[in-house]
């Protein structure tokens, strides 16, 4: 059995909480900014 989770933004990065505990009035979704990885030669 899998428990649905959500990443929320924190001062230090992000935290993972239960989806049932997520409250959009209290929490801000974590948005990861990705950069393309350079190919190794």
N, C-alpha and C positions, 0 to 999 in steps of 0.2 A: 504494500500500500504506500502510495506517495502522498505527501502532504504538500499542497500548493503553497508556494512562498513568493514573496515580493522583495525586491531590493529597494531600500529607501535611502535617500541622501542623508548623511550625517556630517558633522564638522570634520571628521577624520577620513571620510570617504563614503562608505556605505554600510548598511546593516541589512541582514536578512530576517524578515519577520513572516509570520503566518499570514496568508492572504486574508483570512477571516478577521485578523486584527488590524488590517490596513484601513485607515480613515483618511480620506483625501483632505479633510479639514485640518488634520494634525501632521500628516506625512507628505513629503515631496518625493516623487519617484526618482530613482537614481538613473541618470542618463550618462552612460559611459562614452567618453570621447575617444574614438579609436583613430589610430594613424596607421597607414599601410606599413607593413614590415618590409625592410630592405632585403632583397634576395642575396644570399651568400654565394660567393664565387667558388 
